Amino acid sequence: MVRTYRRVFLGTAASALALGGTVAGTEPFSQADTDTEAGPWPQFQGDAANTGSTDAEGPRRHLESAWNVDYDEVGRWGIRSGPVLADGTLYFASLEDTRMSGMGYVHAVDASDGSHEWRVETDMRARSTPVVADGRLFIGDGPLLALDAENGSELWQSERGVSRSPTFANGTLYATTGNHVTSSVRSRTVTAFDPADGSVEWTFDPATEDVDWKPDTTPAVAGDTVYVGVGMSQRGALCALAADTGEERWRVELPELADGSTIDMTFTAPVVADDTVYISAGSENYWHNLYAFDAATGDQRWSVSDARTPAVGNDTVYAVNRYDGENDNSELRAFDAETGAERWTTTFDGDNVTVVSELAVAGETLYAGTGGDGLYAVDAETGKILSRGAERRYPASMNAAPAVVDGTAFVATYDPDYDTSVYAYVESEKPPAPEATISLDEPGPHCAGEDVIFEYELTFEGVDDPERRNELIDEYSYEWKIDHAIGDDEEPAFEEWSSAVTIDRHAYDEPGTYEAEITFRDSFDRTASASTTVEIADCDGPTAQIETTPADAETTDLPQGTQVGLDASPSESEVDIEAYEWDTDSDSDFETDAKAFSIIVGGESCGDETWDETRTITLRVTDVAGKSDTTSVTLSTESDEESE
């Protein structure tokens, strides 16, 4: 561990305002008021320590949108940061057009219905989650801007550019800052601002004589210490600063990226919980390691690989492995907060289900926003996926954790190609109870080793709208019991598995009578089951047989012009016969498809002479397994003299 001390610039009453901001109007900022949380989710990740955790319960099952903010009010490019909530009002920033346009809005909407209380136009505020405290709203990603939370009027703005989201604690705003008013220049310092007027209380420069370190995260504040990640090219470190002076208390360097790497090290915001500070760091292509350090000393406690974006609650650290290495789906992972021992890992079903937001923990539920697959609610103890909320079939990206308060998860979306908004997800009332049916595509018997195709359906009483029915079905998982042999003396056994996508076929290896059962399970743990019987045969192949009318047609010379009936019904098969085909002229072309038909037998004329006729007719039968058999009959007619 490297411990260094850097100079700290302390503002004075006269000079701090000049360094800090320009004031449109200020009021005293009460220390007592500022140490009291302004709301249930007042800043980035819910609190100054960036835990992403709240004791409030959020929606768990069957997420649906109670309301959303009018698309036209948000802006085409939507929202890349998170919403915050205080005193019944939801605040967020949005982009009007592309990032190059530099224009956006700050919004205040009623948390009960999404109606606008106010909206003000600002320069671009793409990445900064606001902070609400003592009736003021603060937002970075540009000059630190202070607005009146009640009406949106500007109070002051800083002369330093603030990147990332500011953090409020101890009556102070902490932020990573640059030398210029815009945030496009990479941050060089950590700055403490007086929230009353934007004056600078202190500034910390993490650079050393040999490394030009730069801060690169939203600060985390716990007690009297500020924690921030700093980096330079392939190197990174975690710094701990005194919250009142900015003096560096300790610094620990993280392992460098691999030799030859051309990608800068990136960080996620530090998280502090129970005397431990957690940070993930790694390459820009999302491969991160998660580290746990003693918050007082910087001593490392544990680390794990393939884990980023930590959130802490329930004595557990939750993190994301952005890609699982197999089908480009993300994994959610849970670790013991004290030891780093893994508790569970959950991989998403589907294709390219990628978690792109920070995580949020509300009571017993973990929330993860994805880059096009909606918001997932997951059981925090077991990792079981409980429900998914999406405003449409292909939802916009959710780049920040939801603000979770009193049964509602408020989520902001970002996508330049679709209408984007803020959505309020709640747990819907229980949908109608389901009814399940199952049948076979063909009644059978079916052949051993061949696929048996199942047809099944899930219906809901009183739900006739196909779209609503499909929405309800999306909430169900499917459990199959396939290989239950009926009538065996031994204890019946099932081949059993669960899936979010139903199967529709299964091959049985041995002949017998089986029961196939499907159980539909919804997010409220209600089930509907249905079963059907499956007959399985050896399928050695069919036996072709022909019955003639008259019965002795094959052994008797028939008068010319006799009509002979040919019937393949006596053919035998352990499974269904799929095709009956006839070759009536011995040319190996089975030109007639019928189970039974008739022909006229007789001679052919050549001038005045009639010739005797002998005709061979061949039947080919094919069963559902594709196996075939043939048989033939030969019919003869009398000569003209015999006929006379």
ABEGO torsion letter per residue (X at the ends): XBBBBBBBBBBBAAAAAAAABBBAEBBBBBAAAAABBABABABBGGBAAGAGBBABBBBABGBBBABBBBAAAAEAAEBABBBBBBGGBBBBBBBABBAAAGBBBBBBBBAAAGBBABBBBBBBBAABBBBBBGGBBBBBGEBBBBBBAAAGBBABBBABBBBEBBBBBGGBBBBBBBABABAABBBABBBBBBAAAGBBABBBBABBAABBBBBABBBBBBEABBBBBBBBEABBBBBBBBAAAGBBABBBBBBBBBBGBABBBBBBBBBBBGGBBBBBBEBAAGBBBBBBBBAAAGBBABBBBGBBGBBBBGGBBBBBBABAGAAGBBBBBBBBAAAGBBABBBBBBEBGBBBABBBBBBEABBBBBBAGAEBBBBBAAAGBBABBBBABABBBBBABBBBBBGGBBBBBBBBAABBBBBBBBBBBBBBBBBBBBBBBABAOBBBBGBBBBBBBBBBBBGBABAAAAAAAAAABBBBBBABBBBGBABBBBBBBBBBABBBABBBBABBEBBBBBBBBBBAAGBBBBBBBBBBBBAGAEBBBBBBBOBAAAAABBBBBGBBBBBBAAABBBABBBABBBBBAAGAGBBABBBABBBBBBEBBBBEABBBBBBBBBBBBBBBAAGBBBBBBBBBBBBBAAAAX
